C-alpha cells in the first residue's frame, strides 16, 4: 500500500514582482507500516511561482518501494486580478459616494491601460491613486482605510515593474 499524502487543496497568492511570488506550503505523507515519510514536491516549498497557474506534484515512497502521489494547484494573481481585488476592496469600504466613484474610476482607467499594454500609464495611474488615497486619509477615509489600499497599490506597481 502506498503512503497517503496530504497537500493543500489549492494555494492562491498575489504576485509581488513581475516574476510572481515565493510561496511556502506544507505537504505530509504517512504510511501504514513506515509511519511518517517526508514527501518530495516539485517545485519545492519556498520556490518562486510565476503569475498564473502551476500544478505541483508531491511523491512519497515507503521502505517497500510503494509510491504515493498527490497534486495541487498554485494560482498567483497578476496585476489585472489584483486591480479587480482592489476595486472590490474600495467598494466594500462603504465610502462617501463621490470618493468611491472617483477611486473606482481611477482603478477602471488603470485596468484599461493595463489591458492596452500601456505600462507608463498604469504606473502613473497607480501613483495618482496612492496620492488620492493619502490625500483623503483622515478626511473622507479613516486613518486605517488607506493603509491596505496604498500597500496593495504599491505591490501592484512592483508587479508591473514601475
C-alpha positions as CSV (number, residue, x, y, z in Angstrom):
1,X,0.0,0.0,0.0
2,X,1.5,3.4,-1.0
3,X,1.8,6.2,1.5
4,X,-1.0,8.7,1.8
5,X,-0.1,12.3,1.1
6,X,-1.8,15.4,2.5
7,X,-1.3,18.6,0.5
8,X,-3.1,21.9,0.3
9,X,-6.2,21.8,-1.9
10,X,-5.1,25.0,-3.6
11,X,-2.9,28.0,-2.9
12,X,-3.7,31.5,-4.1
13,X,-1.4,34.4,-3.7
14,X,-0.7,37.9,-5.0
15,X,2.4,38.4,-7.2
16,X,4.9,40.7,-5.6
17,X,7.0,41.2,-8.7
18,X,6.9,40.5,-12.4
19,X,8.4,37.1,-11.6
20,X,5.5,36.1,-9.3
21,X,5.7,35.3,-5.7
22,X,7.7,32.9,-3.4
23,X,5.3,30.6,-1.5
24,X,5.7,28.3,1.4
25,X,3.5,25.2,1.7
26,X,3.4,22.1,3.8
27,X,2.9,18.5,2.4
28,X,3.0,15.4,4.6
29,X,2.9,11.7,4.0
30,X,2.0,8.8,6.2
31,X,2.4,5.0,5.6
32,X,0.6,2.3,7.5
33,X,3.8,0.4,8.1
34,X,6.6,3.0,8.0
35,X,4.7,5.9,9.6
36,X,5.6,9.4,8.7
37,X,7.5,9.9,5.5
38,X,8.9,13.2,4.1
39,X,7.4,13.8,0.7
40,X,9.3,15.4,-2.2
41,X,7.4,18.1,-4.0
42,X,8.3,19.9,-7.3
43,X,8.5,22.8,-7.3
44,X,9.6,22.9,-3.6
45,X,8.2,25.0,-0.8
46,X,9.7,28.4,-0.9
47,X,10.1,28.5,-4.7
48,X,9.0,31.5,-6.7
49,X,5.9,30.7,-8.6
50,X,5.1,32.6,-11.8
51,X,2.0,34.6,-12.4
52,X,-0.8,32.2,-13.4
53,X,-1.4,28.6,-12.5
54,X,1.2,26.0,-11.6
55,X,0.4,22.4,-10.7
56,X,2.7,20.9,-8.1
57,X,3.2,17.2,-7.7
58,X,4.4,15.5,-4.5
59,X,5.7,12.0,-4.1
60,X,6.4,9.8,-1.1
61,X,8.0,6.3,-1.3
62,X,7.9,3.8,1.6
63,X,10.6,1.3,2.5
64,X,8.9,-1.3,0.3
65,X,9.1,0.9,-2.8
66,X,5.4,1.9,-2.9
67,X,5.0,5.4,-4.1
68,X,2.1,7.7,-3.3
69,X,1.4,10.8,-5.3
70,X,-0.7,13.9,-4.8
71,X,-1.0,17.2,-6.8
72,X,-2.4,20.6,-6.1
73,X,-2.6,23.9,-7.9
74,X,-1.0,27.2,-7.1
75,X,-2.5,30.4,-8.5
76,X,-0.5,33.6,-8.4
77,X,-2.6,36.7,-9.2
78,X,-1.1,39.2,-11.7
79,X,-1.7,42.9,-11.8
80,X,-5.1,42.6,-13.5
81,X,-6.6,40.3,-10.9
82,X,-5.1,42.4,-8.1
83,X,-6.6,45.5,-9.6
84,X,-10.0,43.8,-9.6
85,X,-9.5,42.8,-6.0
86,X,-8.5,46.5,-5.2
87,X,-11.8,47.7,-6.8
88,X,-13.8,45.2,-4.7
89,X,-11.9,46.4,-1.6
90,X,-12.8,50.0,-2.4
91,X,-16.5,49.0,-2.9
92,X,-16.5,47.2,0.4
93,X,-15.4,50.2,2.4
94,X,-18.8,51.9,2.2
95,X,-17.1,55.2,1.4
96,X,-18.8,58.5,0.6
97,X,-20.2,58.1,-2.9
98,X,-18.0,60.8,-4.5
99,X,-14.9,59.2,-3.1
100,X,-15.9,55.7,-4.0
101,X,-16.7,56.7,-7.6
102,X,-13.5,58.7,-8.0
103,X,-11.4,55.8,-6.8
104,X,-13.4,53.3,-8.8
105,X,-12.9,55.3,-11.9
106,X,-9.2,55.6,-11.3
107,X,-8.9,51.8,-10.9
108,X,-11.0,51.2,-14.0
109,X,-8.7,53.5,-16.0
110,X,-5.6,51.7,-14.7
111,X,-7.1,48.3,-15.7
112,X,-7.9,49.7,-19.2
113,X,-4.3,50.9,-19.5
114,X,-3.0,47.5,-18.3
115,X,-5.1,45.7,-20.9
116,X,-3.8,48.0,-23.6
117,X,-0.2,47.3,-22.5
118,X,0.4,51.0,-21.6
119,X,2.8,50.4,-18.7
120,X,3.7,54.1,-18.2
121,X,0.0,55.0,-17.9
122,X,-0.5,52.1,-15.4
123,X,2.4,53.3,-13.3
124,X,1.2,56.9,-13.4
125,X,-2.3,55.9,-12.6
126,X,-1.2,53.8,-9.6
127,X,0.9,56.7,-8.3
128,X,-2.1,59.0,-8.7
129,X,-4.3,56.5,-6.9
130,X,-1.9,56.4,-4.0
131,X,-1.7,60.2,-3.8
132,X,-5.5,60.4,-3.9
133,X,-5.9,57.9,-1.1
134,X,-3.3,59.6,1.0
135,X,-4.9,63.0,0.4
136,X,-8.3,61.6,1.7
137,X,-6.7,60.0,4.7
138,X,-8.2,61.4,7.9
139,X,-10.8,63.3,5.9
140,X,-13.2,61.1,4.0
141,X,-11.1,58.0,4.7
142,X,-10.4,56.9,8.2
143,X,-6.7,56.8,9.1
144,X,-6.8,52.9,8.9
145,X,-8.5,52.6,5.5
146,X,-5.6,54.0,3.3
147,X,-3.0,51.5,4.7
148,X,-4.2,48.5,2.8
149,X,-5.2,50.5,-0.3
150,X,-1.7,52.1,-0.5
151,X,0.1,48.8,0.3
152,X,-1.9,46.9,-2.4
153,X,-1.3,49.7,-5.0
154,X,2.4,49.7,-4.3
155,X,2.6,45.9,-4.6
156,X,0.7,46.2,-8.0
157,X,3.3,48.8,-9.1
158,X,6.0,46.3,-8.3
159,X,4.3,43.6,-10.3
160,X,4.0,45.9,-13.3
161,X,7.7,46.9,-12.8
162,X,7.1,50.6,-12.3
